[in-house]
Amino acid sequence: PPRNAVLVETSDGEVFPVHRRLLKPCITLTRAVRDESGSGEAVVDVDCSTFDRVLLFLEAANRGRPYEFDMQTLPQLAAAAAALGCRALREACARKLGAFEERVQVHRWVD
């Protein structure tokens, strides 16, 4: 890989070359990001489609743009944030999930 990239292998075997700058918020990838030898490689316990969404979030955050969350995949994204140690993503998921839960009304059927 280029010296400014890390090869990240997902749990289902896909490999992503990712710019080191994007991965700085991910605590579990710190060793690979700081590896000066240029052979930065990491294996993460996240599937490729979820990791792709994580990268989209990190790129949007890096550019200072908002990220549009998909409510259907929010639990997987929150789990990936925990697995990667990405605090910004974890907090964003919690805020989005909290806003969603505030709008949900529970109706009970009375006999």
LINSULRA-V253730 format. One record per backbone hydrogen bond with DSSP energy under -1.0 kcal/mol. NH is the residue of the N-H (numbers start at 1). CO is the residue of the C=O. If there is no record, write none. Layout:
NH/CO
NH/CO
This chain:
5/2
6/18
7/40
8/16
9/42
10/14
11/46
13/10
16/8
18/6
20/4
26/23
27/85
28/84
29/26
30/27
33/29
34/30
42/7
44/9
46/44
51/47
52/48
53/49
54/50
55/51
56/52
57/53
58/54
59/55
60/56
61/57
62/58
63/59
65/60
73/70
77/73
78/74
79/75
80/76
81/77
82/78
83/79
84/80
86/81
87/85
90/86
91/87
92/88
93/89
94/90
95/91
96/92
97/93
98/94
99/95
100/96
101/97
102/98
103/99
104/100
